[in-house]
Amino acid sequence: MVMKHQRQSAWQFLLLPLRLVIAVLVIISEIVRPVYRPLVNWFASLSIVKHFGEYVGSLPRGVILVLFVVPLAIAEPLKIYALVVIARGHVISGLVIIALAYLMSFLLVERLFHAGREKLLTYAWLKWIMDRVEIVRNWIAEMKESIMASVRTWLGYPRN
């Protein structure tokens, strides 16, 4: 019993960096979501994108995983690289890189995940990650609502 608890504690400690990375990435995505959401909605409404999504959803889960992970593995490191480029003084180049990386994330990675979500979440490790993403998103939504309620109170607006 004690050994099992020690193993669980060790795993929780080892998974802490992953949890922090997930939290930071979700927070950044949630901050820029209002900017890109109209573009994503328009893109998702295109008939070719709908047909592509249906096709992806019909594929085996391993194929969907590869289609999802490859652009994800390109886009996420590009975001970090863009921050390094900006920090080195190449602000315009860095902003272009980060904009393209987010565009890839929002238009390709998000669509692929949406199309294959049901099959992708049969992978326990991916479900675990997405559960953590949902926890962070809910926390952000609660914080946003709390902040907005405070601002409304300060400004003297009635509650909705």
Secondary structure, 3 states (H helix, E strand, C coil): CHHHHHHHHHHHHHHHHHHHHHHHHHHHHHHHHHHHHHHHHHHHHCHHHHHHHHHHHHCCHHHHHHHHHHHHHHHHHHHHHHHHHHHCCCHHHHHHHHHHHHHHHHHHHHHHHHHHHHHHCCCHHHHHHHHHHHHHHHHHHHHHHHHHHHHHHHHCCCCC
